[in-house]
């Protein structure tokens, strides 16, 4: 019996060509869906402006760290934000902003009233969801700034 030798035809080349593009397109669609599904918002709106302010932010962070103050926010059931502080002097003033990381809701400015023993409560409420809270504490000439996630 003689073996039939197969020849490489245009149909074979077309199948390889279409199959290769199908793999590339499938991988691209998968990667795009993963990127869109895992996007949690922007860090900065304008990277050039952020780069111009970067050294100032580093100086401010070092100055805040040197003070030794700590502030941990959490949300109460009624939507108000409570900030537990450590080493913050009496008579300090706390303000803040709650920003939604995806920009779905407008930023909420926060002002705080002292509860006593290092606790402060916001005068405003924050809707349920994930928020980034930026806090500013001033006591005399000293200033502290920080941020934390609020869920």
C-alpha positions in Angstrom: 0.0 0.0 0.0 1.3 3.3 -1.0 0.9 6.2 1.6 -0.8 9.3 0.4 1.4 12.3 1.1 -0.5 15.3 2.3 0.2 18.7 1.0 0.1 21.9 2.8 -2.7 23.9 1.1 -4.2 27.4 1.4 -6.9 26.0 3.6 -4.4 24.8 6.1 -2.7 28.2 6.2 -6.1 30.0 6.6 -7.0 27.7 9.5 -3.6 28.5 11.2 -4.0 32.2 10.5 -7.6 32.3 11.9 -6.8 30.1 14.9 -3.8 32.4 15.8 -5.9 35.5 15.7 -8.7 33.8 17.7 -6.2 33.1 20.5 -4.9 36.7 20.5 -8.4 38.1 20.5 -9.5 35.8 23.3 -6.5 36.7 25.5 -7.1 40.4 24.8 -10.8 40.2 25.7 -10.0 38.3 28.9 -7.3 40.8 30.0 -9.5 43.8 29.2 -12.3 42.4 31.3 -9.9 41.7 34.2 -8.6 45.3 34.0 -12.0 46.9 34.0 -13.3 44.6 36.7 -10.4 45.3 39.1 -10.2 49.1 38.6 -10.8 50.9 41.9 -10.4 54.5 41.0 -7.7 57.0 40.3 -4.9 57.8 42.6 -4.4 61.3 41.1 -6.3 63.1 38.5 -3.3 64.7 36.8 0.1 62.9 37.2 2.1 65.9 36.1 0.6 68.2 38.8 1.1 65.4 41.3 4.8 65.1 40.4 5.2 68.8 41.0 3.8 68.4 44.5 5.5 65.1 45.4 8.4 66.5 47.5 6.0 68.7 49.4 3.9 65.7 50.2 7.0 63.8 51.4 7.9 66.7 53.7 4.4 66.9 55.1 4.3 63.2 55.7 7.7 63.3 57.6 6.5 66.3 59.7 3.2 64.4 60.5 5.1 61.3 61.5 7.5 63.3 63.7 4.6 64.5 65.8 3.7 61.0 66.8 0.0 61.6 66.5 -2.3 58.8 65.3 -5.9 58.9 64.1 -8.1 55.9 63.1 -11.5 56.6 61.6 -14.5 54.3 61.5 -18.1 54.7 60.6 -20.9 54.3 63.2 -24.3 52.7 62.4 -25.8 56.2 62.0 -23.3 57.1 59.3 -21.2 59.5 61.3 -17.5 59.0 61.3 -15.7 58.5 64.6 -11.9 59.3 64.8 -10.0 57.7 67.7 -6.8 59.6 68.3 -3.6 59.0 70.2 -1.2 61.6 71.5 -3.2 64.5 70.0 -3.1 67.5 72.4 -6.3 68.9 73.9 -7.8 71.7 72.0 -6.9 70.3 68.6 -9.2 70.8 65.7 -10.0 68.0 63.2 -11.3 68.4 59.7 -11.5 66.0 56.9 -12.9 64.9 53.5 -14.5 61.6 52.6 -13.9 60.8 49.0 -15.4 57.9 47.1 -12.5 56.1 45.3 -14.5 55.6 42.1 -15.9 59.1 42.0 -19.4 57.8 42.0 -20.4 60.2 44.8 -19.4 63.7 45.6 -16.7 64.3 48.2 -18.1 65.0 51.7 -16.4 67.6 53.8 -16.2 66.6 57.5 -16.0 68.6 60.6 -15.5 66.9 64.0 -16.6 67.6 67.6 -14.8 66.1 70.5 -16.4 63.2 72.4 -13.7 63.1 75.1 -10.7 60.8 75.8 -9.2 61.2 72.3 -12.4 60.5 70.4 -14.1 62.8 67.9 -17.3 62.4 65.9 -18.3 64.0 62.6 -21.1 66.5 62.4 -21.9 65.1 58.9 -22.9 61.6 57.9 -21.3 59.5 55.2 -23.3 57.1 53.0 -22.6 53.4 53.2 -19.8 52.1 50.9 -16.1 52.4 50.5 -14.6 55.8 51.2 -11.1 57.3 51.4 -11.0 59.7 54.4 -8.3 62.4 54.5 -7.9 63.9 57.9 -6.2 67.2 59.0 -5.5 67.9 62.7 -4.3 71.3 63.9 -3.1 72.1 67.4 -1.6 75.5 67.7 1.2 75.8 65.1 1.4 72.0 64.6 -0.4 70.2 61.8 -0.9 66.6 61.0 -2.3 65.0 57.9 -3.2 61.4 57.1 -5.7 59.3 55.2 -7.3 55.9 55.8 -9.9 53.6 54.2 -13.4 53.7 55.6 -15.7 50.8 54.8 
